[in-house]
Amino acid sequence: MSPGLIKMWVALSSMGLMFIAVLAIMFSRAKLKGVIKVVVSTFAYLCMFTSGVLMLLVVFTGPTD
């Protein structure tokens, strides 16, 4: 695969992680209580952090040839 195609897949996976994080946060705030709420929220914030790191990687590596 070309470097441009790899960057596209990384960016797409980052957007997917953001979507999962948003759904998990909304679900944990609306439906869950106690320890399970903390676990789901922690998972969501880890997804959001990973997504942010991947997006920074894509943005700061610059254009491909």
PyRosetta script that sets phi, psi and omega in degrees:
from pyrosetta import init, pose_from_sequence

init()
pose = pose_from_sequence("MSPGLIKMWVALSSMGLMFIAVLAIMFSRAKLKGVIKVVVSTFAYLCMFTSGVLMLLVVFTGPTD")
pose.set_psi(1, 148.3)
pose.set_omega(1, 179.7)
pose.set_phi(2, -78.1)
pose.set_psi(2, 158.4)
pose.set_omega(2, 179.2)
pose.set_phi(3, -59.6)
pose.set_psi(3, -35.5)
pose.set_omega(3, 178.2)
pose.set_phi(4, -65.1)
pose.set_psi(4, -38.9)
pose.set_omega(4, 179.0)
pose.set_phi(5, -69.6)
pose.set_psi(5, -37.2)
pose.set_omega(5, 176.9)
pose.set_phi(6, -64.3)
pose.set_psi(6, -42.4)
pose.set_omega(6, 177.9)
pose.set_phi(7, -63.8)
pose.set_psi(7, -35.6)
pose.set_omega(7, 177.3)
pose.set_phi(8, -62.8)
pose.set_psi(8, -44.1)
pose.set_omega(8, -179.6)
pose.set_phi(9, -67.4)
pose.set_psi(9, -37.2)
pose.set_omega(9, 177.2)
pose.set_phi(10, -64.5)
pose.set_psi(10, -43.9)
pose.set_omega(10, 178.9)
pose.set_phi(11, -64.9)
pose.set_psi(11, -39.6)
pose.set_omega(11, 179.1)
pose.set_phi(12, -66.4)
pose.set_psi(12, -40.1)
pose.set_omega(12, 176.9)
pose.set_phi(13, -67.2)
pose.set_psi(13, -33.2)
pose.set_omega(13, 176.1)
pose.set_phi(14, -64.6)
pose.set_psi(14, -42.0)
pose.set_omega(14, 177.5)
pose.set_phi(15, -66.5)
pose.set_psi(15, -36.7)
pose.set_omega(15, 176.1)
pose.set_phi(16, -63.6)
pose.set_psi(16, -41.1)
pose.set_omega(16, 176.8)
pose.set_phi(17, -64.2)
pose.set_psi(17, -37.8)
pose.set_omega(17, 176.7)
pose.set_phi(18, -62.5)
pose.set_psi(18, -42.2)
pose.set_omega(18, -180.0)
pose.set_phi(19, -63.5)
pose.set_psi(19, -44.4)
pose.set_omega(19, 177.6)
pose.set_phi(20, -61.7)
pose.set_psi(20, -41.0)
pose.set_omega(20, -179.6)
pose.set_phi(21, -64.0)
pose.set_psi(21, -43.3)
pose.set_omega(21, 179.4)
pose.set_phi(22, -63.1)
pose.set_psi(22, -45.4)
pose.set_omega(22, 178.8)
pose.set_phi(23, -62.9)
pose.set_psi(23, -41.2)
pose.set_omega(23, -179.4)
pose.set_phi(24, -66.3)
pose.set_psi(24, -40.7)
pose.set_omega(24, 178.4)
pose.set_phi(25, -65.7)
pose.set_psi(25, -44.8)
pose.set_omega(25, 179.2)
pose.set_phi(26, -62.1)
pose.set_psi(26, -42.3)
pose.set_omega(26, -180.0)
pose.set_phi(27, -65.6)
pose.set_psi(27, -43.8)
pose.set_omega(27, -177.6)
pose.set_phi(28, -67.9)
pose.set_psi(28, -35.2)
pose.set_omega(28, 179.5)
pose.set_phi(29, -74.8)
pose.set_psi(29, -31.2)
pose.set_omega(29, -174.8)
pose.set_phi(30, -90.4)
pose.set_psi(30, -36.6)
pose.set_omega(30, -167.9)
pose.set_phi(31, -116.4)
pose.set_psi(31, -22.4)
pose.set_omega(31, -170.6)
pose.set_phi(32, -104.9)
pose.set_psi(32, 159.1)
pose.set_omega(32, 176.7)
pose.set_phi(33, -142.2)
pose.set_psi(33, 155.7)
pose.set_omega(33, 173.0)
pose.set_phi(34, 76.0)
pose.set_psi(34, -143.3)
pose.set_omega(34, -174.1)
pose.set_phi(35, -66.5)
pose.set_psi(35, -37.2)
pose.set_omega(35, -179.2)
pose.set_phi(36, -63.4)
pose.set_psi(36, -36.6)
pose.set_omega(36, 177.6)
pose.set_phi(37, -62.1)
pose.set_psi(37, -42.0)
pose.set_omega(37, 179.4)
pose.set_phi(38, -66.0)
pose.set_psi(38, -41.2)
pose.set_omega(38, -179.3)
pose.set_phi(39, -64.9)
pose.set_psi(39, -46.3)
pose.set_omega(39, -179.6)
pose.set_phi(40, -66.2)
pose.set_psi(40, -40.7)
pose.set_omega(40, 178.7)
pose.set_phi(41, -64.7)
pose.set_psi(41, -41.1)
pose.set_omega(41, 177.9)
pose.set_phi(42, -63.0)
pose.set_psi(42, -43.0)
pose.set_omega(42, 176.2)
pose.set_phi(43, -59.5)
pose.set_psi(43, -42.6)
pose.set_omega(43, -178.9)
pose.set_phi(44, -65.1)
pose.set_psi(44, -43.2)
pose.set_omega(44, -179.8)
pose.set_phi(45, -69.3)
pose.set_psi(45, -32.3)
pose.set_omega(45, 173.7)
pose.set_phi(46, -65.8)
pose.set_psi(46, -39.3)
pose.set_omega(46, 175.3)
pose.set_phi(47, -61.9)
pose.set_psi(47, -42.6)
pose.set_omega(47, -179.4)
pose.set_phi(48, -66.2)
pose.set_psi(48, -40.4)
pose.set_omega(48, 178.1)
pose.set_phi(49, -64.3)
pose.set_psi(49, -45.7)
pose.set_omega(49, 178.2)
pose.set_phi(50, -61.0)
pose.set_psi(50, -40.9)
pose.set_omega(50, 178.3)
pose.set_phi(51, -62.1)
pose.set_psi(51, -43.0)
pose.set_omega(51, 178.5)
pose.set_phi(52, -63.1)
pose.set_psi(52, -41.6)
pose.set_omega(52, 178.5)
pose.set_phi(53, -64.3)
pose.set_psi(53, -42.1)
pose.set_omega(53, 178.6)
pose.set_phi(54, -64.6)
pose.set_psi(54, -40.1)
pose.set_omega(54, 178.3)
pose.set_phi(55, -65.2)
pose.set_psi(55, -41.3)
pose.set_omega(55, 176.5)
pose.set_phi(56, -61.7)
pose.set_psi(56, -39.6)
pose.set_omega(56, 177.3)
pose.set_phi(57, -59.8)
pose.set_psi(57, -44.7)
pose.set_omega(57, -179.5)
pose.set_phi(58, -66.3)
pose.set_psi(58, -44.1)
pose.set_omega(58, -175.2)
pose.set_phi(59, -69.6)
pose.set_psi(59, -43.7)
pose.set_omega(59, -173.3)
pose.set_phi(60, -87.0)
pose.set_psi(60, -4.2)
pose.set_omega(60, 174.5)
pose.set_phi(61, -81.0)
pose.set_psi(61, -12.5)
pose.set_omega(61, 174.3)
pose.set_phi(62, 81.9)
pose.set_psi(62, -179.4)
pose.set_omega(62, -178.6)
pose.set_phi(63, -73.0)
pose.set_psi(63, 158.2)
pose.set_omega(63, 177.4)
pose.set_phi(64, -101.9)
pose.set_psi(64, 163.4)
pose.set_omega(64, -179.2)
pose.set_phi(65, -75.9)
pose.dump_pdb("model.pdb")
